Amino acid sequence: MVHLLHTFFRAFIILYYIIFVDCQKFLAGAYNVFYIENKLYYIAINVNKHFYIDLKNVSLENETIYSSQWLNIAKPPSYIKMSHPFIGGNSNKKLFFIDQSLDVLYVDTFNTKLNKWEANNSYNGLPNTKFLLFDSWVFNETTGISYSFQGLNIGVVMFDTINFAWINSISNPQNLFPRSSFLSKCIPVLLSNCQILYIGGEFSNIHKYQILMDRILTYDSIKDSWQFNNTTGKTPEWRKYHTVVLTSDGRIIVYGGQNNLSMPATPSLTVLDTSKIPFEWSTPTEENSIGRLIHHTSVMVKNYMITAFGTNVSEKGDDLDNYNIYKLDTSNLSNYKWSLLSNYTLQSISPFPNTTIKPNSEVNNASFNE
C-alpha cells in the first residue's frame, strides 16, 4: 500500500511538472501581437490559445506594474492554423488567417469587435504561388491591403481585406541577387510613403547568406518596383529572430535577435531614421536594459514599444524564457528607457486569468481559468 501511494505520488509530481513546464514554455513561445482599440492581442503560432490584454484604463506614463490579467478570445474552429495573421477589414478590427490544406486555400477572420470567428470566407482570385510562405505580413491601414513577400522569383502576394481579393505583384527582386533563393526570418515594415522595408533575415538555397544591414531591401508598393536603399551611420550587426516597429515620426526601432553565430546580435537596440535620406542608423542610450531577447513580440502604442515573451539570451548560453511584458519609452530621441509593464506570477499552471488588467495593489489571489 505504501509502495502504491509512493508510486502514485511520484507519477502525480511528474505529471504536474510536465503540465506546468509545458504551459510555461507555451507562454514564452512564438506569438504575433496586434494593437486594436486599446487591446493587445497575442495570437500563438500554430496553437489554438490566444488572449488579449485591455489597456483602456492603463496609463503607460506612470511606473505602475500591472498584474497579467489576460482574457481569452473566442475559441477558433479546430482546423484554423495560426501562422502569422494580419489586421484588416473596413474598420481595421478584424484579424485575418490564411490556411492552406493541399490545394485548398481558406481565408478565416476573427472580429475583435464582436469576439466572433468567421471561417472559410469566399474570396476572388488566387495568389500566384501554389504554396504560400507564411512569413510576416505587413498591413496598409489606408488601403486595407496586406503584403507578404514570397520569394525572389515571385515577389509580393497581396490580399485586399476590404474586397476579399488576391492581388499579385508583377515585379520581383531576382535581378538584385546573384542566385535564386528565398528570403526568411526578415521583418517587413511599411513606411507612410507605401515603401516596404525588409530588415534582417537571410536568403537560403544550398548555402545561406545574409543581407547586411547597411543596405535595405525595399519594395515600392505604388510603383511595384524593388531596390536596395543604402544607409549611413554605424551599421548594426545582422540578425534574425528580432522585432521591428515604426514610430509616428519615421523611426524604425530594431530590437533583439541573434547573429549568424547564434549569439545575441549587437547592439541589442538600434534605430533606423527613415526621415533622412539616405536612411541613418543610430544607437540610443538604453536605460534599464532588460537583456537581449529572441522570438519575442513588439508593437508600438503611442510613444511606447511594448515587448513581451520570447527568450532572454546571453553570450554564456544561460538562456531564460521571458514571461514579462515590458514598455520602452521612445519619446527621448537619444535615451530610451525600459520599464516593466506587467509581470506573470507563477502561482498557477494556466496563463489565462479571467479578469481584466489591474494594478498589483488591487489584485489578491487572482483566479486563473482556461
N, C-alpha and C positions, 0 to 999 in steps of 0.2 A: 504493500500500500504506500509506504513511504517512498519507495522507488518510483512508483507510478506518479505520485504527486511531484516528485523531483523532476521527472521527465516532462510532465505537463508544464511545470513552471519554466523549465528551460525552453520548451517549444514556444510558450507564450512570449517570453522575453525576446527570442529570436524573431518571431512574427511581428512583435511590436517594433523592434529595431528596423526590420525591413520596411514596414509601412511608414514609420517615422522618417527614415532616411530617404525613402523614395519620394515622400511628399516634400521634404526639404529640397532634394535635388531638383524636383519639378519646379518648385517655386523660383529657384535661382536660374532656371534654364532659359531657353530661347523664346522670346516674346516679340510681338510687334506692339507698338504703342501709338495711340491716336488721342488727340485732344479735341473733344467735341462738346460744345455747350457746357463749359466748366467741369467736364468729366474727363478723367484719364482712363481710357480703355486699354486694358492689357489682354492681347489675344495670343494664346500659346500656339506655337508652330506644331502642327500635326498631332495635337492633343486637344480633345474637346473640354477644356477647362479654361474659362475666360471670366474676367471680372473687371469692375471699374471702381474708381475712387472719385467721390464727389468733392470737388474743390470750391463749390459755390460759396460757402461761408468761411473759407480758409484764406487767411492773409499770408501772402508769401513774403511780405516785407519784414515781419517780426521774426524772432528767433524761436517761436514755439515749435516744439517737437510733437507731432501728432501720432496717435496710435494708428496702426494699419488696420483700419476697419473697412473691409472690402466687400463689395456686393457682387453676387453672381449675375451674369446676364442670362437671358432665357436659354435653355438648353437647345443646341442646334440639332438638326437632323443627323442621324448617326453617320451617314455617308460623307458628309462635308469634311474636306480636308483643309486644315488651316495653314496654307502656305502663302505667306505674305499678302494679306488682304490690302485694300486701299479704300480711301474715302471717296464718296461720290453722291450722286443724286441731285435733285433740284435744289435742295437747301443744304447740301453737303452734310447730311446727317445719317447717311447710310454707309455701312461697311460692305464692300464687295469681295466675294470669294470666288476664284476661278478654280473649278475642279475638272480634272481630266481623267477619264477612265477609258482605256483603249482608244477607240476612235470617236468617243463621245465627249463633248465639251459642255460643262454646266456652268451657269452663272447664278450664284446664290447671293442673297443680300440679308443683312441684319439691319433693321430700322431701329436706330438708337433712341428715337423719339417715342416709339411705341413699344420698344423692347420686344420686337417680333421678327421672326425669321420668314423669309420668302424664298423658297427653294425652286431650282430648275426654272428660272425665268427665261422667257423667249428673247431672242436677240437676232440682229441682222448681220450678215456677212460672216467671215471666218478669218482668223489670223493666218498669215502666210507661212506658218510653220506647223508641222504636224504635232510636234512635241514641244510645248512651251517650256522655257526655262523659268522656273518660279523664283527668280531673284526679286529684289525690292522693286516696287513700283513707285512712281512719283506722280503727284496729282496737281492739276491746274484748277484751282478753285473758281476761276472766272469762266472757263470754257466747259468745265465738267469732264475733261478728258484726262485719263491716266495713261502713263507711258511705261513700257517695260523693254529694256534692251535685250535682244535675243541672239546676238552674235555678230561677228564681223561681216559675214556674207548675207545676213538677214536685215540687220538694222533694228528699227524700233517697231514694236507692236503696240497699238493704242486701243483703248476701249472707251467709247463715249458713254458715260454713266447717265446722261440725260436721255439719250435716244436708244440706249442699249444696242450699240452697234460697234463692230470691229472695224478698225482702220489700220492700214499698213503703210509704213514709210516706203518711199521709192528708193531713197539713197541708203548707203551703208558705208562704214568706215574702213572697209577692207584694204583700200589703197594706202591707208595710213600706217599699215603694219607689214612687216616682212614676210609673214607666213599666215596661213589660215589657222584660226584658233577661236576659242570662245572666252568670254570675259566672265569672271566670277568674283564674288566677295567684294565688288565695288559698291559704293554707296552713291546713288544719284541725288542731286539737289536741284530744284527748279528755281531759277532767278526770275525777277519781276519782268525781265525782257524776253521771257519764254525760252531762254537757253538752259539746257540741262547739262550740268557738270557732273562728271563721274570721278569720284575721289577714291584713290587707293585701288585695291583689287589686283587681280592677276589674270594674264591670258595663259591658257593651257592648251597644249596638244600633246606631243610626245614629251616636250620639255616645258617647264613653267618659267615665265619671265614676268617681271613686274613693270607697271607703268610708274616711273618715278614721279615724285610729287612736284617737280619743277616744271612740269607741263601737264595740263589738264585736258583730258578728252572731253570735247564739248559737242553737243547736238543742238542745233538751232531748229526748234520745233515749228517755227514760222516758215523758214526758208527750206526746211528739210535738207539740211547740209551738216557736214562734220568737219571739225578741225581740232588742232591742238592749240591751246592757249598757254603761252609761256608765262612764267611768274617771276617776280623779283623777291628780294628779302631772303632770309635764311631758310632754306628748304628743309622741311621736317623729314624724318625717316619714313620710308614706305611702310604701309601697314594693311592689315586685314582684321576682321572682327572688331571694327571700330564703329563709332557713330558719327553722323554729320547732321548738323542743324543750321538753319538760316535765320539770322536776326532781321528785324524790320529795316535796319539801315544797311543791309547788304554784307554783313559779316558771316562767313561760314566758319562755324566752330567745329573742329575735328577733335574727338576725344577718344583716348584709349586705343586698343588694338595691339597686335603683335607683329614683329618684323619677320623676315624670311628665315630667321634662326629660331623662330618660336619663342622669342624673348619680348618683353614689353617694348613697344615702339617709343622712340623719344623724339621730341618731347611728348609727354602724355597729352598735354593740351596745347593746341596750336590753332591759329586763326588765319583765314584767307580773306582779305578785304577785296571784295569784288566791285566796290565803288570806285576803285582806282584802276587805271589802265596803264600798264599791264597789272594783273592781279598781284597783290602783295601779301607775302607770308609774314607773320609776326608771332612772337611768343610772349603773351602777357604774364604777369606775375600770378601765380596760382596760390591763393591763400587758403589755409586749412585743407591741404590736399587730402583726398580720400583714397589715394593709391592709384593703381592702374588696372582698369577693367577691360575685359574682353567679353563678347557675347552679351552685352548689356543693351539697354534701350535708352534713348534720349529724345526729348521733344521740347520745343520752345513754348513757354507760357509767359506771355508778356516779356519782361526783361530777364526771365529765368530759364535756364536749361534744366529740365527735370530728368535726372538719370537714375536708373533702377536696375537691380538684379545683375545677372552675369557672374563672372568670376574675377576676383581680385588677384592679380598675378604679381610675382616678384622675380627678380633675377636669380634668387636662390631656389626657386621652384616650390616655395611654400604657398601654394595657391589655396584661396579660401572662397567658398561660394558667398555671394553678397545677397542679403535679404533686405537691405535698406533702400529707401528712396531718398535721394539727395537733390538739393537745388543749388544751382550755380548762378550767382548774381553777376550779370554781364554788363551792368549799367556803367561801370567804370571801365573805360576802354583799355587801360593799361594794367588794371588789377582786378582779377576775377576772384570772387570769394565763394567757397563751398560752405554749405551747412546742411545739417540733417533735417529733412522734412518729415519723414515717417520711418519708424523702425518696426521690425517684425519681431514680436515676442515669441519665444519658443515654448509657450505654455500649452500648445495644442498641436495635434497632428495636422489638422485641417488648416489650410491657409485662407479660408474664406469665412471670416466673421459675418454676421448678418445685420450689422448696424452701420450707420454712416460714419464718416471720419470725424473724430472729436479730439480735442486736446487731451493729453495723457491724464491731466488732473481731473477730467470728467469721466474717465473710464475706470471701472472697477470690475475685475473678474469678467472681462468681455466673453460673451458666448460665441462659440465657433461652431458653424454648421456647414456641411457640404451643400 
